[in-house]
Amino acid sequence: MADEYLLTVNGEPRRIAPGSSIADLVASLGLDPGKVAVERNAEIAPRSTLADVILTDGDVLEIVHFVGGG
């Protein structure tokens, strides 16, 4: 088993430990999981499943962070 997986996140390469979930990745980026939309391999990952979806080597993710303001 590899020590790290290589992902593409918003077009940039990123390494993560095997067994990490989307929620783990979002947290490592310093983002609030309640304020993001995540697409994994061209499919939307429902926010309620982010902690359950385990990332795999080669996954491609797009993460959009919602920012409030007025």
Distance bins in CASP14 RR format, pairs under 12 A and 6 or more apart:
PFRMAT RR
TARGET T0000
AUTHOR 0000-0000-0000
RMODE 2
METHOD distances of the structure
MODEL  1
1 17 0 0 0 0 0 1 0 0 0 0 0
1 18 1 0 0 1 0 0 0 0 0 0 0
1 19 0 0 0 0 1 0 0 0 0 0 0
1 56 0 0 0 0 0 1 0 0 0 0 0
1 57 0 0 0 0 1 0 0 0 0 0 0
2 15 0 0 0 0 1 0 0 0 0 0 0
2 16 0 0 0 0 0 1 0 0 0 0 0
2 17 0 0 0 0 1 0 0 0 0 0 0
2 18 1 0 0 1 0 0 0 0 0 0 0
2 19 0 0 0 0 0 1 0 0 0 0 0
2 56 0 0 0 0 0 1 0 0 0 0 0
2 57 1 0 0 1 0 0 0 0 0 0 0
2 58 0 0 0 0 0 1 0 0 0 0 0
3 15 0 0 0 0 1 0 0 0 0 0 0
3 16 0 0 0 0 0 1 0 0 0 0 0
3 17 1 0 0 1 0 0 0 0 0 0 0
3 18 1 0 0 1 0 0 0 0 0 0 0
3 19 0 0 0 0 0 1 0 0 0 0 0
3 57 0 0 0 0 0 1 0 0 0 0 0
4 13 0 0 0 0 0 1 0 0 0 0 0
4 14 0 0 0 0 1 0 0 0 0 0 0
4 15 1 0 1 0 0 0 0 0 0 0 0
4 16 1 0 0 1 0 0 0 0 0 0 0
4 17 1 0 0 1 0 0 0 0 0 0 0
4 18 1 0 0 1 0 0 0 0 0 0 0
4 19 0 0 0 0 0 1 0 0 0 0 0
4 20 0 0 0 0 1 0 0 0 0 0 0
4 55 0 0 0 0 0 1 0 0 0 0 0
4 57 0 0 0 0 1 0 0 0 0 0 0
4 58 0 0 0 0 0 1 0 0 0 0 0
5 13 0 0 0 0 0 1 0 0 0 0 0
5 14 0 0 0 0 1 0 0 0 0 0 0
5 15 1 0 0 1 0 0 0 0 0 0 0
5 16 1 0 1 0 0 0 0 0 0 0 0
5 17 1 0 0 1 0 0 0 0 0 0 0
5 18 1 0 1 0 0 0 0 0 0 0 0
5 19 0 0 0 0 1 0 0 0 0 0 0
5 20 1 0 0 1 0 0 0 0 0 0 0
5 24 0 0 0 0 0 1 0 0 0 0 0
5 25 0 0 0 0 0 1 0 0 0 0 0
5 54 0 0 0 0 0 1 0 0 0 0 0
5 55 1 0 0 1 0 0 0 0 0 0 0
5 56 1 0 0 1 0 0 0 0 0 0 0
5 57 1 0 1 0 0 0 0 0 0 0 0
5 58 1 0 0 1 0 0 0 0 0 0 0
5 59 1 0 0 1 0 0 0 0 0 0 0
5 61 0 0 0 0 0 1 0 0 0 0 0
6 12 0 0 0 0 0 1 0 0 0 0 0
6 13 1 0 0 1 0 0 0 0 0 0 0
6 14 1 0 0 1 0 0 0 0 0 0 0
6 15 1 0 1 0 0 0 0 0 0 0 0
6 16 0 0 0 0 1 0 0 0 0 0 0
6 17 0 0 0 0 0 1 0 0 0 0 0
6 18 0 0 0 0 0 1 0 0 0 0 0
6 55 0 0 0 0 0 1 0 0 0 0 0
6 56 0 0 0 0 0 1 0 0 0 0 0
6 57 1 0 0 1 0 0 0 0 0 0 0
6 58 1 0 1 0 0 0 0 0 0 0 0
6 59 0 0 0 0 1 0 0 0 0 0 0
6 60 0 0 0 0 0 1 0 0 0 0 0
6 61 0 0 0 0 0 1 0 0 0 0 0
7 13 1 0 0 1 0 0 0 0 0 0 0
7 14 1 0 1 0 0 0 0 0 0 0 0
7 15 1 0 0 1 0 0 0 0 0 0 0
7 16 1 0 1 0 0 0 0 0 0 0 0
7 17 0 0 0 0 0 1 0 0 0 0 0
7 18 0 0 0 0 0 1 0 0 0 0 0
7 20 0 0 0 0 1 0 0 0 0 0 0
7 22 0 0 0 0 0 1 0 0 0 0 0
7 24 0 0 0 0 0 1 0 0 0 0 0
7 25 1 0 0 1 0 0 0 0 0 0 0
7 28 0 0 0 0 0 1 0 0 0 0 0
7 29 0 0 0 0 0 1 0 0 0 0 0
7 38 0 0 0 0 0 1 0 0 0 0 0
7 40 0 0 0 0 1 0 0 0 0 0 0
7 41 0 0 0 0 0 1 0 0 0 0 0
7 55 1 0 0 1 0 0 0 0 0 0 0
7 56 0 0 0 0 1 0 0 0 0 0 0
7 57 1 0 0 1 0 0 0 0 0 0 0
7 58 1 0 1 0 0 0 0 0 0 0 0
7 59 1 0 1 0 0 0 0 0 0 0 0
7 60 1 0 0 1 0 0 0 0 0 0 0
7 61 1 0 0 1 0 0 0 0 0 0 0
7 62 0 0 0 0 0 1 0 0 0 0 0
7 63 0 0 0 0 0 1 0 0 0 0 0
8 14 1 0 0 1 0 0 0 0 0 0 0
8 15 0 0 0 0 0 1 0 0 0 0 0
8 16 0 0 0 0 0 1 0 0 0 0 0
8 25 0 0 0 0 0 1 0 0 0 0 0
8 39 0 0 0 0 0 1 0 0 0 0 0
8 40 0 0 0 0 0 1 0 0 0 0 0
8 41 0 0 0 0 0 1 0 0 0 0 0
8 55 0 0 0 0 0 1 0 0 0 0 0
8 57 0 0 0 0 0 1 0 0 0 0 0
8 58 1 0 0 1 0 0 0 0 0 0 0
8 59 1 0 0 1 0 0 0 0 0 0 0
8 60 1 0 1 0 0 0 0 0 0 0 0
8 61 1 0 0 1 0 0 0 0 0 0 0
8 62 0 0 0 0 1 0 0 0 0 0 0
8 63 0 0 0 0 0 1 0 0 0 0 0
9 15 0 0 0 0 0 1 0 0 0 0 0
9 16 0 0 0 0 1 0 0 0 0 0 0
9 20 0 0 0 0 0 1 0 0 0 0 0
9 22 0 0 0 0 0 1 0 0 0 0 0
9 25 1 0 0 1 0 0 0 0 0 0 0
9 26 0 0 0 0 1 0 0 0 0 0 0
9 28 0 0 0 0 1 0 0 0 0 0 0
9 29 1 0 0 1 0 0 0 0 0 0 0
9 31 0 0 0 0 0 1 0 0 0 0 0
9 36 0 0 0 0 0 1 0 0 0 0 0
9 38 0 0 0 0 1 0 0 0 0 0 0
9 39 0 0 0 0 0 1 0 0 0 0 0
9 40 0 0 0 0 0 1 0 0 0 0 0
9 55 0 0 0 0 1 0 0 0 0 0 0
9 58 0 0 0 0 0 1 0 0 0 0 0
9 59 0 0 0 0 1 0 0 0 0 0 0
9 60 0 0 0 0 1 0 0 0 0 0 0
9 61 1 0 1 0 0 0 0 0 0 0 0
9 62 1 0 0 1 0 0 0 0 0 0 0
9 63 1 0 0 1 0 0 0 0 0 0 0
9 64 0 0 0 0 0 1 0 0 0 0 0
9 65 0 0 0 0 0 1 0 0 0 0 0
10 25 0 0 0 0 0 1 0 0 0 0 0
10 29 0 0 0 0 1 0 0 0 0 0 0
10 31 0 0 0 0 0 1 0 0 0 0 0
10 36 0 0 0 0 0 1 0 0 0 0 0
10 37 0 0 0 0 0 1 0 0 0 0 0
10 38 0 0 0 0 0 1 0 0 0 0 0
10 39 0 0 0 0 0 1 0 0 0 0 0
10 60 0 0 0 0 1 0 0 0 0 0 0
10 61 1 0 0 1 0 0 0 0 0 0 0
10 62 1 0 1 0 0 0 0 0 0 0 0
10 63 1 0 0 1 0 0 0 0 0 0 0
10 64 0 0 0 0 1 0 0 0 0 0 0
10 65 0 0 0 0 0 1 0 0 0 0 0
11 39 0 0 0 0 0 1 0 0 0 0 0
11 59 0 0 0 0 0 1 0 0 0 0 0
11 60 1 0 0 1 0 0 0 0 0 0 0
11 61 0 0 0 0 1 0 0 0 0 0 0
11 62 1 0 0 1 0 0 0 0 0 0 0
11 63 0 0 0 0 0 1 0 0 0 0 0
12 29 0 0 0 0 0 1 0 0 0 0 0
12 60 0 0 0 0 0 1 0 0 0 0 0
12 61 0 0 0 0 0 1 0 0 0 0 0
12 62 0 0 0 0 0 1 0 0 0 0 0
12 63 0 0 0 0 0 1 0 0 0 0 0
13 57 0 0 0 0 0 1 0 0 0 0 0
13 58 0 0 0 0 1 0 0 0 0 0 0
13 59 0 0 0 0 0 1 0 0 0 0 0
13 60 0 0 0 0 0 1 0 0 0 0 0
13 61 0 0 0 0 0 1 0 0 0 0 0
14 20 0 0 0 0 0 1 0 0 0 0 0
14 24 0 0 0 0 0 1 0 0 0 0 0
14 25 1 0 0 1 0 0 0 0 0 0 0
14 26 0 0 0 0 0 1 0 0 0 0 0
14 28 0 0 0 0 1 0 0 0 0 0 0
14 29 0 0 0 0 1 0 0 0 0 0 0
14 55 0 0 0 0 0 1 0 0 0 0 0
14 57 0 0 0 0 0 1 0 0 0 0 0
14 58 0 0 0 0 0 1 0 0 0 0 0
14 59 0 0 0 0 1 0 0 0 0 0 0
14 60 0 0 0 0 0 1 0 0 0 0 0
14 61 0 0 0 0 1 0 0 0 0 0 0
14 63 0 0 0 0 0 1 0 0 0 0 0
15 25 0 0 0 0 0 1 0 0 0 0 0
15 28 0 0 0 0 0 1 0 0 0 0 0
15 55 0 0 0 0 0 1 0 0 0 0 0
15 57 0 0 0 0 0 1 0 0 0 0 0
15 58 0 0 0 0 0 1 0 0 0 0 0
15 59 0 0 0 0 0 1 0 0 0 0 0
16 22 0 0 0 0 0 1 0 0 0 0 0
16 23 0 0 0 0 0 1 0 0 0 0 0
16 24 1 0 0 1 0 0 0 0 0 0 0
16 25 1 0 1 0 0 0 0 0 0 0 0
16 26 0 0 0 0 0 1 0 0 0 0 0
16 27 0 0 0 0 0 1 0 0 0 0 0
16 28 1 0 0 1 0 0 0 0 0 0 0
16 29 0 0 0 0 0 1 0 0 0 0 0
16 54 0 0 0 0 0 1 0 0 0 0 0
16 55 1 0 0 1 0 0 0 0 0 0 0
16 56 0 0 0 0 0 1 0 0 0 0 0
16 57 0 0 0 0 1 0 0 0 0 0 0
16 58 0 0 0 0 0 1 0 0 0 0 0
16 59 0 0 0 0 1 0 0 0 0 0 0
16 61 0 0 0 0 0 1 0 0 0 0 0
17 24 0 0 0 0 1 0 0 0 0 0 0
17 25 0 0 0 0 0 1 0 0 0 0 0
17 28 0 0 0 0 1 0 0 0 0 0 0
17 54 0 0 0 0 0 1 0 0 0 0 0
17 55 0 0 0 0 1 0 0 0 0 0 0
17 57 0 0 0 0 0 1 0 0 0 0 0
18 24 0 0 0 0 0 1 0 0 0 0 0
18 54 0 0 0 0 1 0 0 0 0 0 0
18 55 0 0 0 0 1 0 0 0 0 0 0
18 56 0 0 0 0 1 0 0 0 0 0 0
18 57 1 0 0 1 0 0 0 0 0 0 0
18 58 0 0 0 0 0 1 0 0 0 0 0
18 59 0 0 0 0 0 1 0 0 0 0 0
19 25 0 0 0 0 0 1 0 0 0 0 0
19 51 0 0 0 0 0 1 0 0 0 0 0
19 52 0 0 0 0 0 1 0 0 0 0 0
19 53 0 0 0 0 0 1 0 0 0 0 0
19 54 1 0 1 0 0 0 0 0 0 0 0
19 55 1 0 0 1 0 0 0 0 0 0 0
19 56 0 0 0 0 1 0 0 0 0 0 0
19 57 0 0 0 0 0 1 0 0 0 0 0
19 59 0 0 0 0 0 1 0 0 0 0 0
20 26 0 0 0 0 0 1 0 0 0 0 0
20 27 0 0 0 0 1 0 0 0 0 0 0
20 28 0 0 0 0 1 0 0 0 0 0 0
20 29 0 0 0 0 0 1 0 0 0 0 0
20 50 0 0 0 0 0 1 0 0 0 0 0
20 51 0 0 0 0 0 1 0 0 0 0 0
20 53 0 0 0 0 0 1 0 0 0 0 0
20 54 1 0 0 1 0 0 0 0 0 0 0
20 55 1 0 1 0 0 0 0 0 0 0 0
20 56 0 0 0 0 1 0 0 0 0 0 0
20 57 0 0 0 0 0 1 0 0 0 0 0
20 59 0 0 0 0 0 1 0 0 0 0 0
20 61 0 0 0 0 0 1 0 0 0 0 0
21 27 0 0 0 0 1 0 0 0 0 0 0
21 28 0 0 0 0 0 1 0 0 0 0 0
21 33 0 0 0 0 0 1 0 0 0 0 0
21 38 0 0 0 0 0 1 0 0 0 0 0
21 40 0 0 0 0 0 1 0 0 0 0 0
21 45 0 0 0 0 1 0 0 0 0 0 0
21 49 0 0 0 0 1 0 0 0 0 0 0
21 50 1 0 0 1 0 0 0 0 0 0 0
21 51 1 0 1 0 0 0 0 0 0 0 0
21 52 1 0 0 1 0 0 0 0 0 0 0
21 53 1 0 1 0 0 0 0 0 0 0 0
21 54 1 0 1 0 0 0 0 0 0 0 0
21 55 1 0 0 1 0 0 0 0 0 0 0
21 56 0 0 0 0 0 1 0 0 0 0 0
21 59 0 0 0 0 0 1 0 0 0 0 0
21 61 0 0 0 0 0 1 0 0 0 0 0
22 28 0 0 0 0 0 1 0 0 0 0 0
22 29 0 0 0 0 0 1 0 0 0 0 0
22 31 0 0 0 0 0 1 0 0 0 0 0
22 33 0 0 0 0 1 0 0 0 0 0 0
22 34 0 0 0 0 0 1 0 0 0 0 0
22 36 0 0 0 0 1 0 0 0 0 0 0
22 37 0 0 0 0 0 1 0 0 0 0 0
22 38 1 0 1 0 0 0 0 0 0 0 0
22 39 0 0 0 0 0 1 0 0 0 0 0
22 40 1 0 0 1 0 0 0 0 0 0 0
22 41 0 0 0 0 0 1 0 0 0 0 0
22 43 0 0 0 0 0 1 0 0 0 0 0
22 44 0 0 0 0 0 1 0 0 0 0 0
22 45 1 0 1 0 0 0 0 0 0 0 0
22 46 0 0 0 0 0 1 0 0 0 0 0
22 47 0 0 0 0 1 0 0 0 0 0 0
22 48 0 0 0 0 0 1 0 0 0 0 0
22 49 1 0 0 1 0 0 0 0 0 0 0
22 50 1 0 1 0 0 0 0 0 0 0 0
22 51 1 0 0 1 0 0 0 0 0 0 0
22 52 0 0 0 0 1 0 0 0 0 0 0
22 53 1 0 1 0 0 0 0 0 0 0 0
22 54 0 0 0 0 1 0 0 0 0 0 0
22 55 1 0 0 1 0 0 0 0 0 0 0
22 56 0 0 0 0 0 1 0 0 0 0 0
22 59 0 0 0 0 1 0 0 0 0 0 0
22 61 1 0 0 1 0 0 0 0 0 0 0
22 62 0 0 0 0 0 1 0 0 0 0 0
22 63 0 0 0 0 1 0 0 0 0 0 0
23 29 0 0 0 0 0 1 0 0 0 0 0
23 30 0 0 0 0 0 1 0 0 0 0 0
23 31 0 0 0 0 0 1 0 0 0 0 0
23 32 0 0 0 0 0 1 0 0 0 0 0
23 33 1 0 1 0 0 0 0 0 0 0 0
23 34 0 0 0 0 1 0 0 0 0 0 0
23 36 0 0 0 0 1 0 0 0 0 0 0
23 38 0 0 0 0 1 0 0 0 0 0 0
23 45 0 0 0 0 1 0 0 0 0 0 0
23 47 0 0 0 0 1 0 0 0 0 0 0
23 48 0 0 0 0 0 1 0 0 0 0 0
23 49 0 0 0 0 1 0 0 0 0 0 0
23 50 1 0 1 0 0 0 0 0 0 0 0
23 51 1 0 1 0 0 0 0 0 0 0 0
23 52 0 0 0 0 1 0 0 0 0 0 0
23 53 0 0 0 0 1 0 0 0 0 0 0
23 54 0 0 0 0 0 1 0 0 0 0 0
23 55 0 0 0 0 0 1 0 0 0 0 0
23 63 0 0 0 0 0 1 0 0 0 0 0
24 30 0 0 0 0 0 1 0 0 0 0 0
24 31 0 0 0 0 0 1 0 0 0 0 0
24 33 0 0 0 0 1 0 0 0 0 0 0
24 50 0 0 0 0 1 0 0 0 0 0 0
24 51 0 0 0 0 1 0 0 0 0 0 0
24 52 0 0 0 0 0 1 0 0 0 0 0
24 53 0 0 0 0 0 1 0 0 0 0 0
24 54 0 0 0 0 1 0 0 0 0 0 0
24 55 1 0 0 1 0 0 0 0 0 0 0
25 31 0 0 0 0 1 0 0 0 0 0 0
25 33 0 0 0 0 1 0 0 0 0 0 0
25 36 0 0 0 0 0 1 0 0 0 0 0
25 38 0 0 0 0 1 0 0 0 0 0 0
25 40 0 0 0 0 1 0 0 0 0 0 0
25 45 0 0 0 0 0 1 0 0 0 0 0
25 50 0 0 0 0 1 0 0 0 0 0 0
25 51 0 0 0 0 0 1 0 0 0 0 0
25 53 0 0 0 0 1 0 0 0 0 0 0
25 54 0 0 0 0 0 1 0 0 0 0 0
25 55 1 0 0 1 0 0 0 0 0 0 0
25 59 0 0 0 0 1 0 0 0 0 0 0
25 61 1 0 0 1 0 0 0 0 0 0 0
25 63 0 0 0 0 1 0 0 0 0 0 0
26 32 1 0 0 1 0 0 0 0 0 0 0
26 33 1 0 1 0 0 0 0 0 0 0 0
26 34 0 0 0 0 1 0 0 0 0 0 0
26 35 0 0 0 0 1 0 0 0 0 0 0
26 36 1 0 1 0 0 0 0 0 0 0 0
26 37 0 0 0 0 0 1 0 0 0 0 0
26 38 1 0 0 1 0 0 0 0 0 0 0
26 40 0 0 0 0 0 1 0 0 0 0 0
26 45 0 0 0 0 0 1 0 0 0 0 0
26 47 0 0 0 0 1 0 0 0 0 0 0
26 50 1 0 0 1 0 0 0 0 0 0 0
26 51 0 0 0 0 1 0 0 0 0 0 0
26 53 0 0 0 0 0 1 0 0 0 0 0
26 55 0 0 0 0 0 1 0 0 0 0 0
26 61 0 0 0 0 1 0 0 0 0 0 0
26 63 1 0 0 1 0 0 0 0 0 0 0
26 64 0 0 0 0 0 1 0 0 0 0 0
26 65 0 0 0 0 1 0 0 0 0 0 0
27 33 1 0 0 1 0 0 0 0 0 0 0
27 34 0 0 0 0 0 1 0 0 0 0 0
27 36 0 0 0 0 0 1 0 0 0 0 0
27 50 0 0 0 0 1 0 0 0 0 0 0
27 51 0 0 0 0 1 0 0 0 0 0 0
27 63 0 0 0 0 0 1 0 0 0 0 0
28 55 0 0 0 0 0 1 0 0 0 0 0
28 63 0 0 0 0 0 1 0 0 0 0 0
29 35 0 0 0 0 0 1 0 0 0 0 0
29 36 0 0 0 0 1 0 0 0 0 0 0
29 38 0 0 0 0 0 1 0 0 0 0 0
29 61 0 0 0 0 0 1 0 0 0 0 0
29 63 1 0 0 1 0 0 0 0 0 0 0
29 64 0 0 0 0 0 1 0 0 0 0 0
29 65 0 0 0 0 1 0 0 0 0 0 0
30 36 0 0 0 0 0 1 0 0 0 0 0
30 63 0 0 0 0 0 1 0 0 0 0 0
30 65 0 0 0 0 1 0 0 0 0 0 0
31 37 0 0 0 0 0 1 0 0 0 0 0
31 38 0 0 0 0 1 0 0 0 0 0 0
31 47 0 0 0 0 0 1 0 0 0 0 0
31 50 0 0 0 0 0 1 0 0 0 0 0
31 61 0 0 0 0 0 1 0 0 0 0 0
31 63 1 0 0 1 0 0 0 0 0 0 0
31 64 0 0 0 0 1 0 0 0 0 0 0
31 65 1 0 1 0 0 0 0 0 0 0 0
31 66 0 0 0 0 1 0 0 0 0 0 0
31 67 0 0 0 0 0 1 0 0 0 0 0
32 47 0 0 0 0 0 1 0 0 0 0 0
32 50 0 0 0 0 0 1 0 0 0 0 0
32 63 0 0 0 0 0 1 0 0 0 0 0
32 65 1 0 0 1 0 0 0 0 0 0 0
32 66 0 0 0 0 1 0 0 0 0 0 0
32 67 0 0 0 0 0 1 0 0 0 0 0
32 68 0 0 0 0 0 1 0 0 0 0 0
33 45 0 0 0 0 0 1 0 0 0 0 0
33 46 0 0 0 0 0 1 0 0 0 0 0
33 47 1 0 0 1 0 0 0 0 0 0 0
33 48 0 0 0 0 0 1 0 0 0 0 0
33 49 0 0 0 0 0 1 0 0 0 0 0
33 50 1 0 1 0 0 0 0 0 0 0 0
33 51 1 0 0 1 0 0 0 0 0 0 0
33 53 0 0 0 0 0 1 0 0 0 0 0
33 63 0 0 0 0 0 1 0 0 0 0 0
33 65 0 0 0 0 0 1 0 0 0 0 0
33 66 0 0 0 0 0 1 0 0 0 0 0
34 46 0 0 0 0 0 1 0 0 0 0 0
34 47 1 0 0 1 0 0 0 0 0 0 0
34 48 0 0 0 0 0 1 0 0 0 0 0
34 50 0 0 0 0 1 0 0 0 0 0 0
34 51 0 0 0 0 0 1 0 0 0 0 0
34 63 0 0 0 0 0 1 0 0 0 0 0
34 64 0 0 0 0 0 1 0 0 0 0 0
34 65 0 0 0 0 1 0 0 0 0 0 0
34 66 0 0 0 0 1 0 0 0 0 0 0
35 47 0 0 0 0 1 0 0 0 0 0 0
35 50 0 0 0 0 0 1 0 0 0 0 0
35 63 0 0 0 0 0 1 0 0 0 0 0
35 64 0 0 0 0 1 0 0 0 0 0 0
35 65 1 0 0 1 0 0 0 0 0 0 0
35 66 1 0 1 0 0 0 0 0 0 0 0
35 67 1 0 0 1 0 0 0 0 0 0 0
35 68 0 0 0 0 1 0 0 0 0 0 0
36 44 0 0 0 0 0 1 0 0 0 0 0
36 45 0 0 0 0 1 0 0 0 0 0 0
36 46 0 0 0 0 0 1 0 0 0 0 0
36 47 1 0 0 1 0 0 0 0 0 0 0
36 50 0 0 0 0 1 0 0 0 0 0 0
36 61 0 0 0 0 0 1 0 0 0 0 0
36 62 0 0 0 0 0 1 0 0 0 0 0
36 63 1 0 1 0 0 0 0 0 0 0 0
36 64 1 0 0 1 0 0 0 0 0 0 0
36 65 1 0 1 0 0 0 0 0 0 0 0
36 66 1 0 0 1 0 0 0 0 0 0 0
36 67 0 0 0 0 0 1 0 0 0 0 0
37 44 1 0 0 1 0 0 0 0 0 0 0
37 45 0 0 0 0 1 0 0 0 0 0 0
37 46 0 0 0 0 1 0 0 0 0 0 0
37 47 1 0 0 1 0 0 0 0 0 0 0
37 50 0 0 0 0 0 1 0 0 0 0 0
37 61 0 0 0 0 0 1 0 0 0 0 0
37 62 0 0 0 0 1 0 0 0 0 0 0
37 63 1 0 0 1 0 0 0 0 0 0 0
37 64 1 0 1 0 0 0 0 0 0 0 0
37 65 0 0 0 0 1 0 0 0 0 0 0
37 66 1 0 0 1 0 0 0 0 0 0 0
38 44 1 0 0 1 0 0 0 0 0 0 0
38 45 1 0 1 0 0 0 0 0 0 0 0
38 46 0 0 0 0 1 0 0 0 0 0 0
38 47 1 0 0 1 0 0 0 0 0 0 0
38 48 0 0 0 0 0 1 0 0 0 0 0
38 49 0 0 0 0 1 0 0 0 0 0 0
38 50 1 0 0 1 0 0 0 0 0 0 0
38 51 0 0 0 0 0 1 0 0 0 0 0
38 53 0 0 0 0 1 0 0 0 0 0 0
38 55 0 0 0 0 0 1 0 0 0 0 0
38 59 0 0 0 0 0 1 0 0 0 0 0
38 60 0 0 0 0 0 1 0 0 0 0 0
38 61 1 0 0 1 0 0 0 0 0 0 0
38 62 1 0 0 1 0 0 0 0 0 0 0
38 63 1 0 1 0 0 0 0 0 0 0 0
38 64 1 0 0 1 0 0 0 0 0 0 0
38 65 0 0 0 0 0 1 0 0 0 0 0
38 66 0 0 0 0 0 1 0 0 0 0 0
39 45 1 0 0 1 0 0 0 0 0 0 0
39 46 0 0 0 0 0 1 0 0 0 0 0
39 50 0 0 0 0 0 1 0 0 0 0 0
39 53 0 0 0 0 0 1 0 0 0 0 0
39 59 0 0 0 0 0 1 0 0 0 0 0
39 60 0 0 0 0 1 0 0 0 0 0 0
39 61 1 0 0 1 0 0 0 0 0 0 0
39 62 1 0 1 0 0 0 0 0 0 0 0
39 63 1 0 0 1 0 0 0 0 0 0 0
39 64 0 0 0 0 1 0 0 0 0 0 0
40 46 0 0 0 0 0 1 0 0 0 0 0
40 49 0 0 0 0 0 1 0 0 0 0 0
40 50 0 0 0 0 1 0 0 0 0 0 0
40 53 1 0 0 1 0 0 0 0 0 0 0
40 54 0 0 0 0 0 1 0 0 0 0 0
40 55 1 0 0 1 0 0 0 0 0 0 0
40 56 0 0 0 0 1 0 0 0 0 0 0
40 58 0 0 0 0 0 1 0 0 0 0 0
40 59 1 0 1 0 0 0 0 0 0 0 0
40 60 1 0 0 1 0 0 0 0 0 0 0
40 61 1 0 1 0 0 0 0 0 0 0 0
40 62 0 0 0 0 1 0 0 0 0 0 0
40 63 0 0 0 0 1 0 0 0 0 0 0
41 53 0 0 0 0 0 1 0 0 0 0 0
41 55 0 0 0 0 0 1 0 0 0 0 0
41 56 0 0 0 0 1 0 0 0 0 0 0
41 58 0 0 0 0 1 0 0 0 0 0 0
41 59 1 0 0 1 0 0 0 0 0 0 0
41 60 1 0 1 0 0 0 0 0 0 0 0
41 61 1 0 0 1 0 0 0 0 0 0 0
41 62 0 0 0 0 1 0 0 0 0 0 0
42 59 0 0 0 0 0 1 0 0 0 0 0
42 60 1 0 0 1 0 0 0 0 0 0 0
42 61 0 0 0 0 0 1 0 0 0 0 0
42 62 0 0 0 0 1 0 0 0 0 0 0
43 49 0 0 0 0 0 1 0 0 0 0 0
43 53 0 0 0 0 0 1 0 0 0 0 0
43 59 0 0 0 0 0 1 0 0 0 0 0
43 60 0 0 0 0 0 1 0 0 0 0 0
43 61 0 0 0 0 0 1 0 0 0 0 0
43 62 0 0 0 0 0 1 0 0 0 0 0
44 50 0 0 0 0 0 1 0 0 0 0 0
44 53 0 0 0 0 0 1 0 0 0 0 0
44 61 0 0 0 0 0 1 0 0 0 0 0
44 62 0 0 0 0 1 0 0 0 0 0 0
44 63 0 0 0 0 0 1 0 0 0 0 0
44 64 0 0 0 0 0 1 0 0 0 0 0
45 51 0 0 0 0 0 1 0 0 0 0 0
45 52 0 0 0 0 1 0 0 0 0 0 0
45 53 1 0 1 0 0 0 0 0 0 0 0
45 54 0 0 0 0 0 1 0 0 0 0 0
45 55 0 0 0 0 0 1 0 0 0 0 0
45 59 0 0 0 0 0 1 0 0 0 0 0
45 61 0 0 0 0 1 0 0 0 0 0 0
45 62 0 0 0 0 0 1 0 0 0 0 0
45 63 0 0 0 0 1 0 0 0 0 0 0
45 64 0 0 0 0 0 1 0 0 0 0 0
46 52 0 0 0 0 1 0 0 0 0 0 0
46 53 0 0 0 0 1 0 0 0 0 0 0
47 53 0 0 0 0 0 1 0 0 0 0 0
47 63 0 0 0 0 0 1 0 0 0 0 0
47 64 0 0 0 0 0 1 0 0 0 0 0
47 66 0 0 0 0 0 1 0 0 0 0 0
50 61 0 0 0 0 0 1 0 0 0 0 0
50 63 0 0 0 0 0 1 0 0 0 0 0
53 59 0 0 0 0 1 0 0 0 0 0 0
53 61 0 0 0 0 0 1 0 0 0 0 0
55 61 1 0 0 1 0 0 0 0 0 0 0
END
